[in-house]
C-alpha cells in the first residue's frame, strides 16, 4: 500500500507539472487595442476547427516554393463551436505576409487568395505556445476570459459587424495571440 501511495503522489505531481507547463494555470489577461493591417494568404474552410492544420501547412509550403518565407500562421474562426455543429464551422486559415513581401502582393493575387485585415479596435490576449496541445488549451482559457471581459465592460460581441476570433500562431516566439474585434 505504501508503494501505491508514493506512486499516486508522484503521478499527481507529474500531472500538475504537465498541466502547468501546458498553460492550464496560466493567467489570462485581456487588453483593448487597435490591431490589424495584416495581409494574409488564406483558404476558406468549412468543418471542424481542429482539422485546419494541413490547409495552413499546404499554404506555407506553396509560398516557400514561390520564394515567400513567412513565420506567422493564422486562423480566423467565424462560428462559436458551442452553437454551430462541427461540420458547419466556417474558418479561413493561412499565413500572414511579412511587410518585406508587400511589394509582391499583386503577383501573389494571381495564384492565391489574399486579403487585408484592416485595423480594428479589438480584445487581445497572448498565450504561450508549448506544443500542439496549446492549440486546444489556449482557446479553452482565452475565449471565455474575453467573453467575461466583454460582459463586464458592456461590449456586446453579438453586435460586432463581421465579428470573428483571430488567432496568430508564432511558433518562433512561442506564443499565440488571440484577437477579437469589438467594433
CNS distance restraints for C-alpha pairs under 8 A (distance, minus, plus):
assign (resid   1 and name CA) (resid   5 and name CA) 6.31 0.50 0.50
assign (resid   2 and name CA) (resid   6 and name CA) 6.29 0.50 0.50
assign (resid   3 and name CA) (resid   7 and name CA) 6.09 0.50 0.50
assign (resid   4 and name CA) (resid   8 and name CA) 6.05 0.50 0.50
assign (resid   5 and name CA) (resid   9 and name CA) 6.24 0.50 0.50
assign (resid   6 and name CA) (resid  10 and name CA) 6.18 0.50 0.50
assign (resid   7 and name CA) (resid  11 and name CA) 6.04 0.50 0.50
assign (resid   8 and name CA) (resid  12 and name CA) 6.18 0.50 0.50
assign (resid   9 and name CA) (resid  13 and name CA) 6.14 0.50 0.50
assign (resid  10 and name CA) (resid  14 and name CA) 6.06 0.50 0.50
assign (resid  11 and name CA) (resid  15 and name CA) 5.95 0.50 0.50
assign (resid  12 and name CA) (resid  16 and name CA) 6.01 0.50 0.50
assign (resid  13 and name CA) (resid  17 and name CA) 6.14 0.50 0.50
assign (resid  14 and name CA) (resid  18 and name CA) 6.09 0.50 0.50
assign (resid  15 and name CA) (resid  19 and name CA) 6.13 0.50 0.50
assign (resid  16 and name CA) (resid  20 and name CA) 6.04 0.50 0.50
assign (resid  17 and name CA) (resid  21 and name CA) 6.09 0.50 0.50
assign (resid  18 and name CA) (resid  22 and name CA) 6.20 0.50 0.50
assign (resid  19 and name CA) (resid  23 and name CA) 6.42 0.50 0.50
assign (resid  19 and name CA) (resid  24 and name CA) 5.45 0.50 0.50
assign (resid  19 and name CA) (resid  25 and name CA) 7.27 0.50 0.50
assign (resid  20 and name CA) (resid  24 and name CA) 5.68 0.50 0.50
assign (resid  20 and name CA) (resid  25 and name CA) 5.59 0.50 0.50
assign (resid  20 and name CA) (resid  26 and name CA) 7.31 0.50 0.50
assign (resid  21 and name CA) (resid 130 and name CA) 7.57 0.50 0.50
assign (resid  22 and name CA) (resid 130 and name CA) 6.33 0.50 0.50
assign (resid  22 and name CA) (resid 131 and name CA) 7.96 0.50 0.50
assign (resid  22 and name CA) (resid 133 and name CA) 7.13 0.50 0.50
assign (resid  22 and name CA) (resid 134 and name CA) 6.47 0.50 0.50
assign (resid  22 and name CA) (resid 137 and name CA) 7.35 0.50 0.50
assign (resid  23 and name CA) (resid 127 and name CA) 7.78 0.50 0.50
assign (resid  23 and name CA) (resid 128 and name CA) 6.88 0.50 0.50
assign (resid  23 and name CA) (resid 134 and name CA) 7.54 0.50 0.50
assign (resid  23 and name CA) (resid 137 and name CA) 7.08 0.50 0.50
assign (resid  23 and name CA) (resid 138 and name CA) 7.64 0.50 0.50
assign (resid  24 and name CA) (resid 137 and name CA) 6.63 0.50 0.50
assign (resid  24 and name CA) (resid 141 and name CA) 7.68 0.50 0.50
assign (resid  26 and name CA) (resid 127 and name CA) 7.94 0.50 0.50
assign (resid  28 and name CA) (resid 125 and name CA) 7.04 0.50 0.50
assign (resid  28 and name CA) (resid 126 and name CA) 7.69 0.50 0.50
assign (resid  28 and name CA) (resid 127 and name CA) 7.46 0.50 0.50
assign (resid  28 and name CA) (resid 141 and name CA) 7.18 0.50 0.50
assign (resid  28 and name CA) (resid 142 and name CA) 6.39 0.50 0.50
assign (resid  28 and name CA) (resid 145 and name CA) 7.01 0.50 0.50
assign (resid  29 and name CA) (resid 125 and name CA) 5.99 0.50 0.50
assign (resid  29 and name CA) (resid 126 and name CA) 7.69 0.50 0.50
assign (resid  30 and name CA) (resid 123 and name CA) 6.40 0.50 0.50
assign (resid  30 and name CA) (resid 124 and name CA) 5.66 0.50 0.50
assign (resid  30 and name CA) (resid 125 and name CA) 5.06 0.50 0.50
assign (resid  30 and name CA) (resid 145 and name CA) 7.48 0.50 0.50
assign (resid  30 and name CA) (resid 146 and name CA) 6.69 0.50 0.50
assign (resid  30 and name CA) (resid 149 and name CA) 7.28 0.50 0.50
assign (resid  31 and name CA) (resid 123 and name CA) 5.63 0.50 0.50
assign (resid  31 and name CA) (resid 124 and name CA) 5.34 0.50 0.50
assign (resid  31 and name CA) (resid 125 and name CA) 6.65 0.50 0.50
assign (resid  32 and name CA) (resid 121 and name CA) 6.88 0.50 0.50
assign (resid  32 and name CA) (resid 122 and name CA) 5.57 0.50 0.50
assign (resid  32 and name CA) (resid 123 and name CA) 4.66 0.50 0.50
assign (resid  32 and name CA) (resid 124 and name CA) 6.18 0.50 0.50
assign (resid  33 and name CA) (resid 121 and name CA) 5.62 0.50 0.50
assign (resid  33 and name CA) (resid 122 and name CA) 5.44 0.50 0.50
assign (resid  33 and name CA) (resid 123 and name CA) 6.33 0.50 0.50
assign (resid  33 and name CA) (resid 124 and name CA) 6.66 0.50 0.50
assign (resid  34 and name CA) (resid 119 and name CA) 6.18 0.50 0.50
assign (resid  34 and name CA) (resid 120 and name CA) 5.28 0.50 0.50
assign (resid  34 and name CA) (resid 121 and name CA) 4.23 0.50 0.50
assign (resid  34 and name CA) (resid 122 and name CA) 5.88 0.50 0.50
assign (resid  35 and name CA) (resid 118 and name CA) 7.98 0.50 0.50
assign (resid  35 and name CA) (resid 119 and name CA) 5.12 0.50 0.50
assign (resid  35 and name CA) (resid 120 and name CA) 5.66 0.50 0.50
assign (resid  35 and name CA) (resid 121 and name CA) 6.50 0.50 0.50
assign (resid  35 and name CA) (resid 122 and name CA) 6.70 0.50 0.50
assign (resid  36 and name CA) (resid 117 and name CA) 5.69 0.50 0.50
assign (resid  36 and name CA) (resid 118 and name CA) 5.05 0.50 0.50
assign (resid  36 and name CA) (resid 119 and name CA) 3.89 0.50 0.50
assign (resid  36 and name CA) (resid 120 and name CA) 6.23 0.50 0.50
assign (resid  37 and name CA) (resid 116 and name CA) 6.25 0.50 0.50
assign (resid  37 and name CA) (resid 117 and name CA) 5.29 0.50 0.50
assign (resid  37 and name CA) (resid 118 and name CA) 4.44 0.50 0.50
assign (resid  37 and name CA) (resid 119 and name CA) 5.19 0.50 0.50
assign (resid  38 and name CA) (resid  96 and name CA) 6.55 0.50 0.50
assign (resid  38 and name CA) (resid  97 and name CA) 7.31 0.50 0.50
assign (resid  38 and name CA) (resid 116 and name CA) 5.52 0.50 0.50
assign (resid  38 and name CA) (resid 117 and name CA) 5.10 0.50 0.50
assign (resid  38 and name CA) (resid 118 and name CA) 6.79 0.50 0.50
assign (resid  39 and name CA) (resid  96 and name CA) 5.93 0.50 0.50
assign (resid  39 and name CA) (resid  97 and name CA) 5.66 0.50 0.50
assign (resid  39 and name CA) (resid 102 and name CA) 7.91 0.50 0.50
assign (resid  39 and name CA) (resid 114 and name CA) 6.88 0.50 0.50
assign (resid  39 and name CA) (resid 115 and name CA) 5.75 0.50 0.50
assign (resid  39 and name CA) (resid 116 and name CA) 4.42 0.50 0.50
assign (resid  39 and name CA) (resid 117 and name CA) 6.34 0.50 0.50
assign (resid  40 and name CA) (resid  94 and name CA) 6.98 0.50 0.50
assign (resid  40 and name CA) (resid  95 and name CA) 5.71 0.50 0.50
assign (resid  40 and name CA) (resid  96 and name CA) 4.45 0.50 0.50
assign (resid  40 and name CA) (resid  97 and name CA) 5.77 0.50 0.50
assign (resid  40 and name CA) (resid 114 and name CA) 5.53 0.50 0.50
assign (resid  40 and name CA) (resid 115 and name CA) 5.61 0.50 0.50
assign (resid  40 and name CA) (resid 116 and name CA) 6.25 0.50 0.50
assign (resid  40 and name CA) (resid 117 and name CA) 7.47 0.50 0.50
assign (resid  41 and name CA) (resid  59 and name CA) 7.60 0.50 0.50
assign (resid  41 and name CA) (resid  94 and name CA) 5.59 0.50 0.50
assign (resid  41 and name CA) (resid  95 and name CA) 5.48 0.50 0.50
assign (resid  41 and name CA) (resid  96 and name CA) 6.44 0.50 0.50
assign (resid  41 and name CA) (resid  97 and name CA) 7.17 0.50 0.50
assign (resid  41 and name CA) (resid 112 and name CA) 6.49 0.50 0.50
assign (resid  41 and name CA) (resid 113 and name CA) 5.62 0.50 0.50
assign (resid  41 and name CA) (resid 114 and name CA) 4.63 0.50 0.50
assign (resid  41 and name CA) (resid 115 and name CA) 6.93 0.50 0.50
assign (resid  42 and name CA) (resid  56 and name CA) 7.80 0.50 0.50
assign (resid  42 and name CA) (resid  59 and name CA) 7.33 0.50 0.50
assign (resid  42 and name CA) (resid  92 and name CA) 6.08 0.50 0.50
assign (resid  42 and name CA) (resid  93 and name CA) 5.18 0.50 0.50
assign (resid  42 and name CA) (resid  94 and name CA) 4.26 0.50 0.50
assign (resid  42 and name CA) (resid  95 and name CA) 6.58 0.50 0.50
assign (resid  42 and name CA) (resid 112 and name CA) 7.41 0.50 0.50
assign (resid  42 and name CA) (resid 113 and name CA) 5.56 0.50 0.50
assign (resid  42 and name CA) (resid 114 and name CA) 6.31 0.50 0.50
assign (resid  43 and name CA) (resid  55 and name CA) 7.32 0.50 0.50
assign (resid  43 and name CA) (resid  92 and name CA) 5.50 0.50 0.50
assign (resid  43 and name CA) (resid  93 and name CA) 5.67 0.50 0.50
assign (resid  43 and name CA) (resid  94 and name CA) 6.41 0.50 0.50
assign (resid  43 and name CA) (resid 113 and name CA) 6.56 0.50 0.50
assign (resid  44 and name CA) (resid  90 and name CA) 7.52 0.50 0.50
assign (resid  44 and name CA) (resid  91 and name CA) 5.84 0.50 0.50
assign (resid  44 and name CA) (resid  92 and name CA) 4.28 0.50 0.50
assign (resid  44 and name CA) (resid  93 and name CA) 6.58 0.50 0.50
assign (resid  45 and name CA) (resid  52 and name CA) 7.41 0.50 0.50
assign (resid  45 and name CA) (resid  90 and name CA) 5.93 0.50 0.50
assign (resid  45 and name CA) (resid  91 and name CA) 5.17 0.50 0.50
assign (resid  45 and name CA) (resid  92 and name CA) 5.81 0.50 0.50
assign (resid  45 and name CA) (resid  93 and name CA) 7.53 0.50 0.50
assign (resid  46 and name CA) (resid  87 and name CA) 6.76 0.50 0.50
assign (resid  46 and name CA) (resid  88 and name CA) 5.76 0.50 0.50
assign (resid  46 and name CA) (resid  89 and name CA) 5.42 0.50 0.50
assign (resid  46 and name CA) (resid  90 and name CA) 4.72 0.50 0.50
assign (resid  46 and name CA) (resid  91 and name CA) 6.37 0.50 0.50
assign (resid  47 and name CA) (resid  51 and name CA) 7.52 0.50 0.50
assign (resid  47 and name CA) (resid  86 and name CA) 5.63 0.50 0.50
assign (resid  47 and name CA) (resid  87 and name CA) 4.30 0.50 0.50
assign (resid  47 and name CA) (resid  88 and name CA) 5.37 0.50 0.50
assign (resid  47 and name CA) (resid  89 and name CA) 5.03 0.50 0.50
assign (resid  47 and name CA) (resid  90 and name CA) 6.65 0.50 0.50
assign (resid  48 and name CA) (resid  52 and name CA) 7.54 0.50 0.50
assign (resid  48 and name CA) (resid  86 and name CA) 4.78 0.50 0.50
assign (resid  48 and name CA) (resid  87 and name CA) 5.96 0.50 0.50
assign (resid  48 and name CA) (resid  88 and name CA) 7.68 0.50 0.50
assign (resid  48 and name CA) (resid  89 and name CA) 6.13 0.50 0.50
assign (resid  49 and name CA) (resid  77 and name CA) 7.80 0.50 0.50
assign (resid  49 and name CA) (resid  86 and name CA) 7.61 0.50 0.50
assign (resid  49 and name CA) (resid  89 and name CA) 7.01 0.50 0.50
assign (resid  49 and name CA) (resid  91 and name CA) 7.36 0.50 0.50
assign (resid  52 and name CA) (resid  56 and name CA) 6.54 0.50 0.50
assign (resid  52 and name CA) (resid  93 and name CA) 7.00 0.50 0.50
assign (resid  53 and name CA) (resid  57 and name CA) 6.17 0.50 0.50
assign (resid  54 and name CA) (resid  58 and name CA) 6.07 0.50 0.50
assign (resid  55 and name CA) (resid  59 and name CA) 6.46 0.50 0.50
assign (resid  55 and name CA) (resid  93 and name CA) 7.11 0.50 0.50
assign (resid  55 and name CA) (resid  94 and name CA) 7.22 0.50 0.50
assign (resid  56 and name CA) (resid  60 and name CA) 6.26 0.50 0.50
assign (resid  56 and name CA) (resid  73 and name CA) 7.13 0.50 0.50
assign (resid  56 and name CA) (resid  93 and name CA) 5.81 0.50 0.50
assign (resid  56 and name CA) (resid  94 and name CA) 4.60 0.50 0.50
assign (resid  56 and name CA) (resid  95 and name CA) 7.03 0.50 0.50
assign (resid  57 and name CA) (resid  61 and name CA) 6.15 0.50 0.50
assign (resid  57 and name CA) (resid  94 and name CA) 7.78 0.50 0.50
assign (resid  58 and name CA) (resid  62 and name CA) 6.10 0.50 0.50
assign (resid  59 and name CA) (resid  63 and name CA) 6.09 0.50 0.50
assign (resid  59 and name CA) (resid  94 and name CA) 6.11 0.50 0.50
assign (resid  59 and name CA) (resid  95 and name CA) 7.29 0.50 0.50
assign (resid  60 and name CA) (resid  64 and name CA) 6.14 0.50 0.50
assign (resid  60 and name CA) (resid  69 and name CA) 7.84 0.50 0.50
assign (resid  60 and name CA) (resid  70 and name CA) 7.46 0.50 0.50
assign (resid  60 and name CA) (resid  94 and name CA) 7.22 0.50 0.50
assign (resid  60 and name CA) (resid  95 and name CA) 6.65 0.50 0.50
assign (resid  61 and name CA) (resid  65 and name CA) 6.25 0.50 0.50
assign (resid  62 and name CA) (resid  66 and name CA) 6.42 0.50 0.50
assign (resid  63 and name CA) (resid  67 and name CA) 6.35 0.50 0.50
assign (resid  63 and name CA) (resid  68 and name CA) 5.02 0.50 0.50
assign (resid  63 and name CA) (resid  69 and name CA) 6.84 0.50 0.50
assign (resid  64 and name CA) (resid  68 and name CA) 4.86 0.50 0.50
assign (resid  64 and name CA) (resid  69 and name CA) 5.26 0.50 0.50
assign (resid  64 and name CA) (resid  70 and name CA) 7.90 0.50 0.50
assign (resid  68 and name CA) (resid 101 and name CA) 7.38 0.50 0.50
assign (resid  70 and name CA) (resid  95 and name CA) 7.07 0.50 0.50
assign (resid  70 and name CA) (resid  96 and name CA) 7.00 0.50 0.50
assign (resid  70 and name CA) (resid  97 and name CA) 6.13 0.50 0.50
assign (resid  70 and name CA) (resid  98 and name CA) 6.36 0.50 0.50
assign (resid  71 and name CA) (resid  95 and name CA) 7.76 0.50 0.50
assign (resid  71 and name CA) (resid  96 and name CA) 7.84 0.50 0.50
assign (resid  71 and name CA) (resid 170 and name CA) 6.72 0.50 0.50
assign (resid  71 and name CA) (resid 171 and name CA) 7.71 0.50 0.50
assign (resid  71 and name CA) (resid 172 and name CA) 7.19 0.50 0.50
assign (resid  72 and name CA) (resid  95 and name CA) 5.69 0.50 0.50
assign (resid  72 and name CA) (resid  96 and name CA) 5.49 0.50 0.50
assign (resid  72 and name CA) (resid  97 and name CA) 7.68 0.50 0.50
assign (resid  72 and name CA) (resid 168 and name CA) 6.63 0.50 0.50
assign (resid  72 and name CA) (resid 169 and name CA) 5.69 0.50 0.50
assign (resid  72 and name CA) (resid 170 and name CA) 5.23 0.50 0.50
assign (resid  72 and name CA) (resid 171 and name CA) 7.70 0.50 0.50
assign (resid  73 and name CA) (resid  93 and name CA) 7.69 0.50 0.50
assign (resid  73 and name CA) (resid  94 and name CA) 5.75 0.50 0.50
assign (resid  73 and name CA) (resid  95 and name CA) 4.22 0.50 0.50
assign (resid  73 and name CA) (resid  96 and name CA) 6.06 0.50 0.50
assign (resid  73 and name CA) (resid 168 and name CA) 5.83 0.50 0.50
assign (resid  73 and name CA) (resid 169 and name CA) 4.92 0.50 0.50
assign (resid  73 and name CA) (resid 170 and name CA) 6.77 0.50 0.50
assign (resid  74 and name CA) (resid  93 and name CA) 5.71 0.50 0.50
assign (resid  74 and name CA) (resid  94 and name CA) 5.57 0.50 0.50
assign (resid  74 and name CA) (resid  95 and name CA) 5.57 0.50 0.50
assign (resid  74 and name CA) (resid  96 and name CA) 6.74 0.50 0.50
assign (resid  74 and name CA) (resid 166 and name CA) 7.05 0.50 0.50
assign (resid  74 and name CA) (resid 167 and name CA) 5.43 0.50 0.50
assign (resid  74 and name CA) (resid 168 and name CA) 4.41 0.50 0.50
assign (resid  74 and name CA) (resid 169 and name CA) 5.71 0.50 0.50
assign (resid  75 and name CA) (resid  91 and name CA) 6.88 0.50 0.50
assign (resid  75 and name CA) (resid  92 and name CA) 5.81 0.50 0.50
assign (resid  75 and name CA) (resid  93 and name CA) 4.34 0.50 0.50
assign (resid  75 and name CA) (resid  94 and name CA) 6.63 0.50 0.50
assign (resid  75 and name CA) (resid 166 and name CA) 5.74 0.50 0.50
assign (resid  75 and name CA) (resid 167 and name CA) 5.22 0.50 0.50
assign (resid  75 and name CA) (resid 168 and name CA) 6.71 0.50 0.50
assign (resid  76 and name CA) (resid  91 and name CA) 5.41 0.50 0.50
assign (resid  76 and name CA) (resid  92 and name CA) 5.14 0.50 0.50
assign (resid  76 and name CA) (resid  93 and name CA) 6.24 0.50 0.50
assign (resid  76 and name CA) (resid 164 and name CA) 6.39 0.50 0.50
assign (resid  76 and name CA) (resid 165 and name CA) 5.67 0.50 0.50
assign (resid  76 and name CA) (resid 166 and name CA) 4.51 0.50 0.50
assign (resid  76 and name CA) (resid 167 and name CA) 6.48 0.50 0.50
assign (resid  77 and name CA) (resid  89 and name CA) 7.92 0.50 0.50
assign (resid  77 and name CA) (resid  90 and name CA) 6.38 0.50 0.50
assign (resid  77 and name CA) (resid  91 and name CA) 4.59 0.50 0.50
assign (resid  77 and name CA) (resid  92 and name CA) 6.81 0.50 0.50
assign (resid  77 and name CA) (resid 164 and name CA) 5.65 0.50 0.50
assign (resid  77 and name CA) (resid 165 and name CA) 5.10 0.50 0.50
assign (resid  77 and name CA) (resid 166 and name CA) 6.38 0.50 0.50
assign (resid  78 and name CA) (resid  89 and name CA) 7.37 0.50 0.50
assign (resid  78 and name CA) (resid  90 and name CA) 5.58 0.50 0.50
assign (resid  78 and name CA) (resid  91 and name CA) 5.83 0.50 0.50
assign (resid  78 and name CA) (resid 163 and name CA) 6.96 0.50 0.50
assign (resid  78 and name CA) (resid 164 and name CA) 4.66 0.50 0.50
assign (resid  78 and name CA) (resid 165 and name CA) 6.48 0.50 0.50
assign (resid  79 and name CA) (resid  83 and name CA) 7.58 0.50 0.50
assign (resid  79 and name CA) (resid  84 and name CA) 6.52 0.50 0.50
assign (resid  79 and name CA) (resid  89 and name CA) 5.74 0.50 0.50
assign (resid  79 and name CA) (resid  90 and name CA) 6.13 0.50 0.50
assign (resid  79 and name CA) (resid  91 and name CA) 7.85 0.50 0.50
assign (resid  79 and name CA) (resid 164 and name CA) 7.35 0.50 0.50
assign (resid  80 and name CA) (resid  84 and name CA) 6.10 0.50 0.50
assign (resid  80 and name CA) (resid  89 and name CA) 7.83 0.50 0.50
assign (resid  81 and name CA) (resid  85 and name CA) 6.60 0.50 0.50
assign (resid  81 and name CA) (resid  86 and name CA) 6.65 0.50 0.50
assign (resid  81 and name CA) (resid  89 and name CA) 7.00 0.50 0.50
assign (resid  84 and name CA) (resid  88 and name CA) 6.50 0.50 0.50
assign (resid  84 and name CA) (resid  89 and name CA) 6.32 0.50 0.50
assign (resid  85 and name CA) (resid  89 and name CA) 6.57 0.50 0.50
assign (resid  97 and name CA) (resid 101 and name CA) 6.38 0.50 0.50
assign (resid  97 and name CA) (resid 102 and name CA) 7.33 0.50 0.50
assign (resid  98 and name CA) (resid 102 and name CA) 7.20 0.50 0.50
assign (resid 101 and name CA) (resid 105 and name CA) 7.02 0.50 0.50
assign (resid 104 and name CA) (resid 108 and name CA) 6.15 0.50 0.50
assign (resid 105 and name CA) (resid 109 and name CA) 6.19 0.50 0.50
assign (resid 105 and name CA) (resid 114 and name CA) 7.96 0.50 0.50
assign (resid 106 and name CA) (resid 110 and name CA) 7.20 0.50 0.50
assign (resid 107 and name CA) (resid 111 and name CA) 7.59 0.50 0.50
assign (resid 108 and name CA) (resid 112 and name CA) 5.84 0.50 0.50
assign (resid 108 and name CA) (resid 114 and name CA) 7.69 0.50 0.50
assign (resid 109 and name CA) (resid 113 and name CA) 6.26 0.50 0.50
assign (resid 109 and name CA) (resid 114 and name CA) 6.06 0.50 0.50
assign (resid 120 and name CA) (resid 181 and name CA) 6.19 0.50 0.50
assign (resid 120 and name CA) (resid 182 and name CA) 7.72 0.50 0.50
assign (resid 120 and name CA) (resid 183 and name CA) 6.80 0.50 0.50
assign (resid 121 and name CA) (resid 181 and name CA) 5.91 0.50 0.50
assign (resid 121 and name CA) (resid 182 and name CA) 5.95 0.50 0.50
assign (resid 121 and name CA) (resid 183 and name CA) 6.00 0.50 0.50
assign (resid 122 and name CA) (resid 179 and name CA) 6.25 0.50 0.50
assign (resid 122 and name CA) (resid 180 and name CA) 5.27 0.50 0.50
assign (resid 122 and name CA) (resid 181 and name CA) 3.99 0.50 0.50
assign (resid 122 and name CA) (resid 182 and name CA) 5.02 0.50 0.50
assign (resid 122 and name CA) (resid 183 and name CA) 7.24 0.50 0.50
assign (resid 123 and name CA) (resid 146 and name CA) 7.08 0.50 0.50
assign (resid 123 and name CA) (resid 178 and name CA) 7.94 0.50 0.50
assign (resid 123 and name CA) (resid 179 and name CA) 5.60 0.50 0.50
assign (resid 123 and name CA) (resid 180 and name CA) 5.09 0.50 0.50
assign (resid 123 and name CA) (resid 181 and name CA) 6.25 0.50 0.50
assign (resid 123 and name CA) (resid 182 and name CA) 6.75 0.50 0.50
assign (resid 124 and name CA) (resid 177 and name CA) 7.06 0.50 0.50
assign (resid 124 and name CA) (resid 178 and name CA) 5.58 0.50 0.50
assign (resid 124 and name CA) (resid 179 and name CA) 4.64 0.50 0.50
assign (resid 124 and name CA) (resid 180 and name CA) 6.64 0.50 0.50
assign (resid 125 and name CA) (resid 142 and name CA) 7.08 0.50 0.50
assign (resid 125 and name CA) (resid 177 and name CA) 5.83 0.50 0.50
assign (resid 125 and name CA) (resid 178 and name CA) 5.18 0.50 0.50
assign (resid 125 and name CA) (resid 179 and name CA) 6.74 0.50 0.50
assign (resid 126 and name CA) (resid 175 and name CA) 6.59 0.50 0.50
assign (resid 126 and name CA) (resid 176 and name CA) 5.71 0.50 0.50
assign (resid 126 and name CA) (resid 177 and name CA) 4.47 0.50 0.50
assign (resid 126 and name CA) (resid 178 and name CA) 6.11 0.50 0.50
assign (resid 127 and name CA) (resid 138 and name CA) 6.24 0.50 0.50
assign (resid 127 and name CA) (resid 142 and name CA) 7.94 0.50 0.50
assign (resid 127 and name CA) (resid 175 and name CA) 5.60 0.50 0.50
assign (resid 127 and name CA) (resid 176 and name CA) 5.23 0.50 0.50
assign (resid 127 and name CA) (resid 177 and name CA) 6.42 0.50 0.50
assign (resid 127 and name CA) (resid 178 and name CA) 7.87 0.50 0.50
assign (resid 128 and name CA) (resid 134 and name CA) 7.34 0.50 0.50
assign (resid 128 and name CA) (resid 174 and name CA) 5.96 0.50 0.50
assign (resid 128 and name CA) (resid 175 and name CA) 4.40 0.50 0.50
assign (resid 128 and name CA) (resid 176 and name CA) 6.19 0.50 0.50
assign (resid 129 and name CA) (resid 134 and name CA) 5.48 0.50 0.50
assign (resid 129 and name CA) (resid 135 and name CA) 7.84 0.50 0.50
assign (resid 129 and name CA) (resid 170 and name CA) 7.93 0.50 0.50
assign (resid 129 and name CA) (resid 171 and name CA) 6.65 0.50 0.50
assign (resid 129 and name CA) (resid 174 and name CA) 4.63 0.50 0.50
assign (resid 129 and name CA) (resid 175 and name CA) 4.52 0.50 0.50
assign (resid 129 and name CA) (resid 176 and name CA) 6.03 0.50 0.50
assign (resid 130 and name CA) (resid 134 and name CA) 5.97 0.50 0.50
assign (resid 130 and name CA) (resid 174 and name CA) 6.68 0.50 0.50
assign (resid 131 and name CA) (resid 135 and name CA) 7.84 0.50 0.50
assign (resid 132 and name CA) (resid 136 and name CA) 7.61 0.50 0.50
assign (resid 133 and name CA) (resid 137 and name CA) 6.20 0.50 0.50
assign (resid 134 and name CA) (resid 138 and name CA) 5.56 0.50 0.50
assign (resid 135 and name CA) (resid 139 and name CA) 6.92 0.50 0.50
assign (resid 136 and name CA) (resid 140 and name CA) 6.50 0.50 0.50
assign (resid 137 and name CA) (resid 141 and name CA) 6.37 0.50 0.50
assign (resid 138 and name CA) (resid 142 and name CA) 5.80 0.50 0.50
assign (resid 138 and name CA) (resid 176 and name CA) 7.91 0.50 0.50
assign (resid 139 and name CA) (resid 143 and name CA) 5.51 0.50 0.50
assign (resid 140 and name CA) (resid 144 and name CA) 6.90 0.50 0.50
assign (resid 141 and name CA) (resid 145 and name CA) 6.48 0.50 0.50
assign (resid 142 and name CA) (resid 146 and name CA) 6.17 0.50 0.50
assign (resid 142 and name CA) (resid 178 and name CA) 7.48 0.50 0.50
assign (resid 143 and name CA) (resid 147 and name CA) 6.20 0.50 0.50
assign (resid 144 and name CA) (resid 148 and name CA) 6.14 0.50 0.50
assign (resid 145 and name CA) (resid 149 and name CA) 6.05 0.50 0.50
assign (resid 146 and name CA) (resid 150 and name CA) 6.06 0.50 0.50
assign (resid 147 and name CA) (resid 151 and name CA) 6.20 0.50 0.50
assign (resid 148 and name CA) (resid 152 and name CA) 6.13 0.50 0.50
assign (resid 149 and name CA) (resid 153 and name CA) 6.11 0.50 0.50
assign (resid 150 and name CA) (resid 154 and name CA) 5.91 0.50 0.50
assign (resid 150 and name CA) (resid 155 and name CA) 4.62 0.50 0.50
assign (resid 150 and name CA) (resid 156 and name CA) 6.77 0.50 0.50
assign (resid 150 and name CA) (resid 157 and name CA) 7.26 0.50 0.50
assign (resid 151 and name CA) (resid 155 and name CA) 5.97 0.50 0.50
assign (resid 151 and name CA) (resid 156 and name CA) 7.16 0.50 0.50
assign (resid 155 and name CA) (resid 182 and name CA) 7.08 0.50 0.50
assign (resid 156 and name CA) (resid 160 and name CA) 7.18 0.50 0.50
assign (resid 156 and name CA) (resid 182 and name CA) 7.87 0.50 0.50
assign (resid 157 and name CA) (resid 163 and name CA) 7.42 0.50 0.50
assign (resid 157 and name CA) (resid 182 and name CA) 6.33 0.50 0.50
assign (resid 158 and name CA) (resid 163 and name CA) 7.80 0.50 0.50
assign (resid 160 and name CA) (resid 181 and name CA) 7.28 0.50 0.50
assign (resid 160 and name CA) (resid 182 and name CA) 5.87 0.50 0.50
assign (resid 160 and name CA) (resid 183 and name CA) 5.54 0.50 0.50
assign (resid 161 and name CA) (resid 183 and name CA) 7.09 0.50 0.50
assign (resid 163 and name CA) (resid 180 and name CA) 7.26 0.50 0.50
assign (resid 163 and name CA) (resid 181 and name CA) 6.14 0.50 0.50
assign (resid 163 and name CA) (resid 182 and name CA) 7.59 0.50 0.50
assign (resid 164 and name CA) (resid 180 and name CA) 6.08 0.50 0.50
assign (resid 164 and name CA) (resid 181 and name CA) 6.88 0.50 0.50
assign (resid 165 and name CA) (resid 178 and name CA) 7.07 0.50 0.50
assign (resid 165 and name CA) (resid 179 and name CA) 5.94 0.50 0.50
assign (resid 165 and name CA) (resid 180 and name CA) 4.91 0.50 0.50
assign (resid 165 and name CA) (resid 181 and name CA) 7.61 0.50 0.50
assign (resid 166 and name CA) (resid 178 and name CA) 5.80 0.50 0.50
assign (resid 166 and name CA) (resid 179 and name CA) 4.95 0.50 0.50
assign (resid 166 and name CA) (resid 180 and name CA) 6.21 0.50 0.50
assign (resid 167 and name CA) (resid 176 and name CA) 6.60 0.50 0.50
assign (resid 167 and name CA) (resid 177 and name CA) 5.60 0.50 0.50
assign (resid 167 and name CA) (resid 178 and name CA) 4.67 0.50 0.50
assign (resid 167 and name CA) (resid 179 and name CA) 6.28 0.50 0.50
assign (resid 168 and name CA) (resid 176 and name CA) 5.56 0.50 0.50
assign (resid 168 and name CA) (resid 177 and name CA) 5.03 0.50 0.50
assign (resid 168 and name CA) (resid 178 and name CA) 6.59 0.50 0.50
assign (resid 169 and name CA) (resid 175 and name CA) 6.59 0.50 0.50
assign (resid 169 and name CA) (resid 176 and name CA) 4.78 0.50 0.50
assign (resid 169 and name CA) (resid 177 and name CA) 6.72 0.50 0.50
assign (resid 170 and name CA) (resid 174 and name CA) 5.86 0.50 0.50
assign (resid 170 and name CA) (resid 175 and name CA) 5.42 0.50 0.50
assign (resid 170 and name CA) (resid 176 and name CA) 5.95 0.50 0.50
assign (resid 170 and name CA) (resid 177 and name CA) 7.97 0.50 0.50
assign (resid 171 and name CA) (resid 175 and name CA) 6.25 0.50 0.50
assign (resid 171 and name CA) (resid 176 and name CA) 7.81 0.50 0.50
